[in-house]
Amino acid sequence: SCVHTENHFVPTSEIIAVEESEFNKKQRNFGKWQKMAKPHGFTVYYVKKARNHRWRCSDVTFWCADEHLCNEWIQALKELLELQKSRPKQLLVYINPYGGKRQGKRIYEQKVAPLFSLASISTDVVITEHANHAKDNLLEVNISKYDGVVCVGGDGMFSEVMHGLIGRMQKDSGIDQNNPKAPLVQCNIRIGIIPAGSTDCICYSTVGISDPVTSALHIIVGDCQPLDVSSVHHNNTFLKYCVSLLGYGFYGDILKDSEKKRWMGPMRYDYSGFKTFLSHHYYEGTISFQPAKHTLGSPRDKDSCRTGCYTCKRSEQRLAEQRKECGLKHEDDEEWKVIKGKFLAINAVNMSCACPRSPKGLSPAAHLADGSADLILVRKCSRFDFLRYLVRHTNQDDQFDFSFVDVYRVKSFQFTSKLLEDNESNVTDIGKKRFGQFCRDHPACCCNIANSTWNCDGETLDSSAIEVRVHCQLMKLFARGIEENCQEEAAYSQSSIEQLR
């Protein structure tokens, strides 16, 4: 028997916890229970899906007169939960107390910790005290005792934890990160992101919303979303890993300018963006890339990356088949396309880079785990044309439908600025061979002689000659990608609990 009249269908995978319930005096006065000697009950805590991919913890309590039956139900449900092998039991949590609006610690303690406790997840919490605290800590800690690492903060905090975890995996496997051609070892330990920063692009692109409770629930139910990671090198020296945006020109200049204005808070991005747009700098250089022939689809199609993405699965299989056939050694002999020009922006994105302001992102059809990045080249054009391009990120029009914009799906690329080509002789041999065949007929007067900065997931990189390679599904997140329709998903289930009338 149950006091509720509506029916709920909840997948076992989305039950958070089951607990015995105490019957109180308030309920005793309710008519239905006055005839019953002493009702016994249990409460089921489960994921309730709301609009815009938001998840909440809801609960329903069942009562019955038979104590034995009640205990049998509790036992059966707990055994079902034990079968959910992908769920974490022990987590390592890093909290950045300074990021964003300085709310990380409060958000974790008030919104996340009680949910972890309810789900019987034990945690070791580290409050970071300085830059790279989490990254350095991950190189020392006994990582094998944890089922996952959770970072509470913005994209910067996630980047730090990712660098620590990937670095640790390579160190333990004896792989030299400075070798740009080294096949990196995949990270099997998942990372969870509790958004609490000024930018939460990665969370938004992998869960569909920047909401701490939603992200905590994705971690609890043990979701898993593989993620491509790009490695960035300069002259056989490792610089950074990147999972969202690697941008030169416009987005690099915005970041460089905004770094000087941190006192303004998140508003600094708007100010620096406007200032950078008015300055309208272009940068001259040469970009060469290897098209990603293993992937399905293209950046211009309407095929967005969604939960259980077919494109990502097939692309991973095809990439594995290609590597089996020719091996990594022969990959560099594959076709390279070379483009020389003047660019307002060069953007390489591993994901759509969607956010509340730009719901489709920089590349709406970019995939999270297909082993490729979308390389977007915005050539020198008028201010008005560039504004038209930027505005397209906020509406439903095709943002690549301009004569001055080119987009390619790539698995690796290199960039060298003209300034470096002309003035430096220590460009790598492969660069000399590939870039040296072009005549340099650009008169100095029409060039912007200054170099830009690379924006690598919101952190600056000053190198104007870089080599970038995409590593397919190098790491995993506690996320499930963007679900097609939350409302329909909530109703659908093969293994479900029915709440009886």
SEMIBA-176471 format. One line per field, with one value per residue (C-alpha): x, y, z. Coordinates in Angstrom, 3 decimals, decimal comma. Layout:
px = c(X; ...)
py = c(Y; ...)
pz = c(Z; ...)
This chain:
px = c(0,000; 1,080; -0,390; 0,506; -1,909; 0,358; 2,668; 6,437; 8,712; 12,331; 15,246; 17,294; 20,323; 18,779; 17,944; 20,310; 19,631; 17,085; 16,598; 14,315; 11,732; 10,506; 6,789; 6,051; 3,023; 2,051; 1,506; -0,333; -3,185; -3,682; -6,911; -5,553; -3,003; -5,165; -6,335; -2,817; -0,935; 2,495; 3,263; 6,747; 8,244; 11,187; 12,128; 13,509; 15,668; 15,849; 16,801; 13,974; 14,606; 13,459; 13,774; 17,027; 18,854; 18,501; 18,420; 17,093; 17,032; 13,434; 12,058; 9,008; 8,100; 6,318; 4,387; 3,018; 1,830; 4,130; 7,632; 9,053; 7,730; 9,139; 12,602; 12,450; 11,794; 14,676; 17,015; 15,937; 16,403; 19,806; 20,924; 19,801; 21,931; 24,920; 24,704; 25,366; 29,113; 29,923; 29,062; 31,913; 32,392; 35,510; 36,237; 39,114; 37,722; 39,668; 38,008; 39,266; 38,148; 39,253; 37,734; 34,764; 32,704; 34,661; 31,710; 33,379; 33,644; 30,104; 28,609; 30,327; 29,428; 25,804; 24,726; 27,074; 28,433; 24,930; 24,139; 27,443; 26,710; 23,177; 24,630; 27,197; 30,155; 33,206; 35,394; 38,851; 38,623; 41,592; 41,138; 43,695; 45,921; 47,826; 48,062; 48,960; 48,271; 45,874; 48,151; 51,197; 49,149; 47,883; 51,479; 52,059; 48,733; 47,834; 45,449; 44,475; 42,275; 39,864; 37,062; 37,207; 38,528; 36,113; 37,052; 34,958; 35,618; 35,665; 37,358; 40,763; 40,347; 39,266; 42,303; 44,626; 43,127; 43,182; 46,874; 47,682; 45,793; 47,035; 50,582; 50,371; 49,185; 52,069; 54,617; 53,449; 53,638; 57,080; 55,847; 57,664; 55,084; 57,632; 57,515; 54,661; 54,292; 54,108; 50,887; 49,493; 47,977; 44,239; 43,049; 40,562; 39,883; 36,914; 36,841; 33,714; 33,144; 31,129; 30,735; 31,676; 33,741; 33,273; 33,332; 31,981; 32,111; 33,248; 30,462; 27,847; 29,059; 29,091; 26,065; 23,933; 23,788; 26,146; 24,425; 26,217; 23,336; 22,873; 26,617; 26,707; 23,868; 25,661; 28,696; 26,566; 24,828; 28,254; 27,831; 30,760; 31,531; 34,860; 36,608; 39,190; 42,230; 44,630; 48,319; 50,178; 53,940; 56,645; 60,014; 59,596; 58,621; 55,229; 53,233; 49,594; 46,624; 43,406; 39,808; 37,679; 39,176; 42,626; 42,317; 44,840; 44,059; 40,688; 40,128; 43,819; 43,852; 40,673; 42,232; 45,551; 43,769; 41,300; 44,109; 45,250; 41,741; 40,941; 39,779; 36,722; 35,444; 33,581; 32,698; 36,295; 35,518; 32,861; 35,151; 38,148; 35,975; 34,692; 38,172; 39,663; 36,871; 37,585; 41,352; 40,646; 44,147; 44,970; 47,920; 49,898; 51,130; 51,050; 48,827; 49,201; 46,897; 45,996; 42,295; 40,539; 39,600; 38,432; 35,478; 31,869; 30,144; 31,609; 31,616; 28,934; 26,341; 23,521; 24,595; 25,136; 26,933; 24,386; 24,262; 25,514; 26,717; 26,968; 29,465; 31,894; 31,622; 32,116; 34,939; 36,796; 36,458; 37,630; 40,610; 41,622; 41,345; 43,485; 46,177; 46,205; 46,768; 49,465; 50,582; 51,379; 54,732; 53,097; 50,472; 52,822; 53,240; 49,511; 48,188; 48,988; 47,074; 48,908; 47,254; 49,085; 47,295; 46,208; 43,821; 41,621; 41,061; 42,309; 40,191; 40,603; 37,768; 37,433; 33,793; 31,020; 32,146; 28,473; 27,586; 24,442; 25,411; 26,214; 23,893; 25,295; 28,920; 31,839; 31,276; 27,762; 28,538; 31,873; 31,988; 33,267; 34,962; 35,555; 39,335; 39,175; 39,065; 37,260; 39,744; 38,060; 40,021; 38,613; 40,535; 41,137; 37,836; 36,050; 34,940; 31,318; 31,807; 33,603; 30,722; 28,264; 30,318; 30,358; 26,601; 25,959; 27,167; 24,063; 21,403; 20,381; 22,116; 25,050; 28,073; 30,454; 28,504; 30,928; 33,514; 36,170; 35,524; 36,910; 36,336; 38,089; 37,853; 41,447; 43,425; 46,560; 47,838; 50,802; 50,957; 53,898; 53,529; 55,098; 57,215; 58,768; 59,191; 61,041; 63,149; 63,959; 66,027; 65,306; 61,910; 61,717; 62,886; 59,386; 58,346; 61,226; 60,414; 56,722; 56,644; 59,820; 58,304; 56,140; 57,286; 57,023; 55,708; 53,882; 55,207; 55,959; 53,663; 50,484; 51,361; 50,448; 53,931; 52,921; 52,196; 49,005; 48,644; 47,037; 43,989; 44,257; 41,106; 41,190; 44,940; 47,523; 50,249; 52,779; 54,363; 53,777; 54,870; 52,920; 52,212; 48,818; 47,652; 44,211; 44,237; 41,014; 39,131; 42,214; 40,087; 36,639; 34,162; 31,332; 28,804; 26,580; 26,769; 23,693; 20,456; 18,036; 14,914; 14,964; 11,205; 10,996; 14,094; 12,514; 9,508; 11,503; 13,032; 13,487; 14,333; 12,083; 10,398; 6,703; 5,180; 1,910; -1,285)
py = c(0,000; 3,578; 6,964; 8,423; 8,134; 8,766; 6,201; 6,639; 4,597; 4,955; 3,086; 1,170; 3,033; 6,319; 5,283; 7,099; 5,309; 3,305; 3,914; 2,587; 5,166; 6,012; 6,498; 9,750; 11,058; 13,519; 10,648; 8,643; 11,190; 10,614; 8,553; 5,654; 4,640; 4,780; 1,165; -0,137; -1,194; 0,132; 0,771; -0,032; 1,927; 2,699; 5,723; 5,538; 8,514; 8,869; 11,205; 13,443; 15,081; 18,633; 21,062; 21,989; 18,825; 19,765; 16,837; 16,877; 14,356; 13,391; 10,748; 8,586; 6,623; 3,251; 2,033; -1,391; -3,257; -6,271; -5,608; -8,730; -7,630; -4,153; -5,557; -7,822; -4,808; -2,860; -5,843; -6,428; -2,777; -2,566; -5,677; -4,022; -0,990; -3,233; -4,529; -0,995; -1,651; 1,668; 3,663; 5,224; 4,287; 6,311; 9,752; 12,205; 15,762; 18,947; 22,268; 25,596; 28,121; 31,126; 30,395; 32,211; 33,914; 32,163; 29,892; 26,501; 25,393; 26,520; 24,889; 21,587; 21,529; 22,611; 21,031; 18,157; 16,564; 15,657; 13,837; 11,914; 10,968; 9,805; 7,603; 6,116; 7,562; 8,199; 11,168; 12,560; 16,343; 18,587; 22,391; 23,753; 26,507; 27,621; 27,149; 23,571; 22,245; 19,587; 18,780; 18,238; 16,289; 13,899; 12,940; 11,755; 10,388; 6,664; 6,942; 3,242; 3,543; 5,948; 5,322; 8,911; 12,429; 15,333; 18,973; 21,782; 24,978; 26,292; 25,171; 26,161; 23,782; 20,978; 21,625; 21,365; 18,038; 16,707; 17,614; 15,945; 12,766; 12,384; 13,251; 10,646; 7,929; 8,657; 8,805; 5,433; 3,935; 5,369; 7,531; 10,768; 13,556; 15,726; 13,406; 14,776; 11,428; 9,268; 7,216; 8,259; 5,833; 6,291; 7,386; 4,912; 6,998; 9,279; 12,993; 14,681; 18,413; 20,338; 23,744; 26,676; 28,944; 31,993; 29,730; 26,178; 25,430; 21,797; 20,985; 22,667; 20,774; 17,333; 17,443; 20,138; 22,543; 24,150; 23,087; 21,582; 19,293; 17,900; 17,190; 15,546; 13,208; 12,263; 11,318; 9,273; 7,187; 6,469; 8,005; 7,735; 9,966; 9,496; 12,690; 13,494; 15,449; 17,450; 17,669; 20,888; 20,850; 23,321; 22,054; 18,627; 20,179; 19,489; 22,666; 21,792; 19,491; 20,942; 19,617; 22,543; 25,600; 26,252; 29,739; 32,132; 35,707; 36,977; 34,561; 34,589; 38,395; 38,518; 36,189; 38,047; 41,361; 39,966; 38,425; 41,975; 42,826; 39,968; 42,547; 43,141; 39,582; 37,737; 41,127; 41,362; 39,001; 41,379; 44,379; 42,637; 41,148; 44,571; 46,092; 43,214; 43,465; 47,196; 46,644; 44,165; 42,669; 40,043; 37,658; 36,150; 32,595; 29,096; 26,294; 22,688; 19,860; 16,220; 15,745; 13,259; 10,643; 8,151; 10,245; 10,137; 13,394; 16,865; 20,177; 21,542; 18,796; 19,010; 15,874; 17,015; 14,844; 13,263; 10,542; 7,224; 9,012; 6,663; 8,947; 8,792; 5,002; 4,360; 6,916; 5,280; 1,847; 3,156; 4,947; 1,731; -0,200; 2,411; 2,238; -1,555; -1,398; 1,260; 1,986; 5,382; 5,607; 5,965; 8,473; 11,398; 10,303; 10,805; 13,808; 17,239; 20,280; 23,611; 27,031; 30,350; 33,612; 36,461; 35,377; 37,222; 33,957; 30,370; 28,122; 24,389; 22,892; 19,352; 19,951; 22,352; 24,865; 25,636; 27,895; 29,808; 32,788; 30,631; 27,605; 26,000; 26,879; 27,561; 24,349; 22,907; 19,519; 18,912; 15,529; 14,781; 11,466; 10,900; 11,455; 14,744; 18,505; 21,088; 23,644; 26,984; 29,578; 33,127; 35,071; 38,809; 40,573; 43,827; 44,616; 44,407; 40,930; 39,714; 41,018; 39,095; 35,958; 36,500; 37,157; 33,807; 32,060; 33,283; 32,291; 29,323; 30,363; 28,409; 30,206; 28,731; 30,115; 32,973; 33,289; 34,257; 31,265; 27,751; 24,751; 21,354; 18,208; 17,319; 14,801; 16,945; 20,352; 22,708; 26,489; 28,844; 32,622; 34,529; 36,514; 33,280; 31,869; 34,985; 35,614; 32,210; 29,436; 26,930; 25,819; 22,026; 20,124; 19,008; 22,656; 23,718; 21,007; 21,759; 25,538; 26,329; 25,593; 28,747; 32,072; 34,869; 37,680; 39,637; 43,215; 44,080; 47,114; 45,032; 42,723; 42,908; 42,250; 41,329; 37,750; 36,735; 34,412; 30,964; 30,569; 26,969; 26,101; 29,594; 29,670; 31,587; 29,985; 32,401; 30,092; 31,150; 27,781; 24,803; 21,200; 19,764; 16,137; 14,812; 11,734; 9,776; 9,203; 9,829; 10,424; 9,816; 12,070; 11,383; 12,595; 11,088; 13,699; 15,754; 13,775; 14,233; 14,793; 14,634; 14,278; 11,202; 9,652; 9,984; 7,909; 5,203; 2,265; -1,468; -2,143; 0,055; 0,345; 0,923; 2,840; 1,070; 2,932)
pz = c(0,000; -0,504; 0,222; -3,149; -6,063; -9,047; -10,686; -10,999; -13,259; -12,205; -13,846; -11,272; -12,598; -11,420; -7,850; -5,517; -2,215; -0,213; 3,510; 6,238; 7,325; 10,822; 11,317; 13,184; 15,118; 12,409; 9,985; 12,680; 12,623; 8,902; 8,533; 6,481; 9,120; 12,271; 11,821; 11,235; 14,367; 13,373; 9,734; 8,453; 5,614; 3,393; 1,296; -2,219; -3,275; -7,051; -9,907; -11,042; -14,416; -14,981; -17,885; -19,620; -18,502; -14,817; -12,354; -8,799; -5,952; -5,215; -2,852; -2,304; 0,847; 0,888; 3,974; 4,839; 7,960; 7,450; 8,808; 7,105; 3,685; 4,219; 5,021; 1,970; -0,255; 1,309; 0,858; -2,760; -3,701; -2,015; -3,916; -7,160; -6,302; -5,515; -9,099; -10,427; -10,797; -12,482; -9,346; -7,367; -3,705; -2,893; -4,390; -4,184; -4,162; -4,941; -4,081; -5,440; -2,790; -4,891; -8,323; -9,875; -7,193; -4,407; -3,692; -4,300; -0,654; 0,197; -2,918; -2,117; 1,598; 1,175; -2,120; -2,954; 0,257; 1,601; -1,681; -1,629; 1,985; 1,099; -1,661; 0,796; -1,132; 1,040; 0,119; 0,783; 0,382; -0,465; -0,378; -2,844; -1,488; -4,590; -8,353; -9,370; -5,847; -7,230; -10,190; -7,950; -5,406; -8,108; -8,973; -5,368; -4,096; -4,028; -6,972; -7,059; -3,945; -5,700; -8,199; -9,435; -8,937; -8,471; -9,023; -7,568; -9,530; -13,086; -16,299; -14,870; -11,940; -14,267; -16,487; -13,490; -12,347; -15,930; -16,362; -13,034; -13,875; -17,485; -16,345; -13,598; -16,020; -18,445; -15,605; -14,228; -17,741; -18,536; -21,420; -22,310; -22,589; -24,425; -27,432; -29,599; -31,381; -28,241; -28,040; -24,658; -22,130; -21,529; -18,080; -16,656; -13,563; -14,258; -13,477; -12,107; -12,470; -9,867; -11,569; -9,339; -11,601; -13,793; -16,877; -16,868; -20,605; -20,241; -17,791; -20,027; -23,123; -21,454; -19,115; -20,780; -17,832; -15,311; -12,096; -9,039; -7,972; -11,508; -11,780; -8,325; -9,342; -12,594; -10,470; -8,022; -10,713; -12,238; -15,678; -18,085; -21,075; -22,900; -23,993; -26,665; -25,482; -27,658; -26,754; -27,600; -28,215; -29,283; -30,565; -28,931; -25,614; -24,073; -23,334; -22,444; -22,871; -24,242; -24,207; -25,377; -27,159; -28,543; -30,031; -31,638; -32,651; -31,425; -28,496; -27,536; -27,450; -25,332; -22,765; -22,679; -22,112; -19,543; -17,457; -16,622; -15,400; -13,016; -10,456; -12,681; -12,121; -14,932; -16,491; -17,712; -20,614; -22,003; -21,671; -23,244; -25,986; -27,011; -26,875; -28,932; -31,506; -31,986; -32,330; -35,199; -35,257; -37,834; -37,732; -40,565; -40,550; -41,983; -40,798; -41,908; -40,886; -41,410; -42,227; -39,919; -42,510; -39,872; -38,700; -39,810; -40,770; -41,075; -39,154; -41,496; -40,858; -38,311; -36,465; -32,874; -30,310; -27,961; -25,277; -26,688; -29,831; -32,854; -34,632; -31,684; -31,383; -35,115; -35,415; -32,507; -34,190; -37,567; -35,996; -34,205; -37,507; -39,317; -36,633; -36,801; -40,563; -40,781; -37,204; -35,705; -37,512; -40,899; -39,785; -40,442; -44,036; -44,623; -46,506; -45,042; -46,255; -45,998; -45,789; -45,632; -44,912; -42,668; -39,918; -37,435; -35,554; -35,630; -33,410; -32,834; -30,768; -29,360; -28,380; -29,369; -26,678; -26,038; -23,120; -22,042; -24,236; -27,241; -26,976; -30,149; -29,410; -31,739; -33,710; -33,170; -34,767; -32,976; -31,208; -27,708; -28,434; -32,160; -32,168; -34,064; -33,579; -35,711; -37,050; -37,803; -39,808; -39,922; -42,551; -42,539; -43,365; -42,531; -38,981; -40,119; -41,609; -38,487; -36,365; -38,583; -37,945; -34,155; -34,031; -35,745; -32,555; -30,751; -33,299; -35,456; -38,712; -40,175; -38,725; -41,308; -44,267; -45,036; -47,805; -45,230; -42,881; -43,505; -41,249; -41,312; -39,197; -38,303; -36,248; -35,993; -37,092; -36,883; -36,885; -37,377; -37,376; -40,297; -37,852; -36,603; -40,134; -41,260; -38,158; -36,690; -38,115; -35,349; -36,621; -36,565; -39,667; -40,555; -40,438; -42,707; -45,195; -45,267; -44,948; -46,849; -50,266; -50,192; -51,606; -49,064; -51,245; -48,553; -48,291; -44,662; -44,724; -44,930; -42,056; -38,406; -37,093; -33,527; -32,537; -30,792; -27,800; -27,746; -25,534; -24,312; -22,320; -20,803; -20,079; -22,104; -24,235; -25,737; -28,306; -31,925; -33,335; -32,053; -32,959; -31,926; -31,941; -30,936; -28,668; -29,047; -25,779; -23,628; -20,533; -19,076; -17,295; -14,855; -17,451; -20,135; -22,868; -23,742; -23,603; -26,505; -24,444; -20,667; -20,322; -22,570; -21,016; -17,576; -18,609; -20,411; -18,587; -19,002; -15,372; -13,282; -9,942; -10,098; -7,277; -6,570; -5,822)
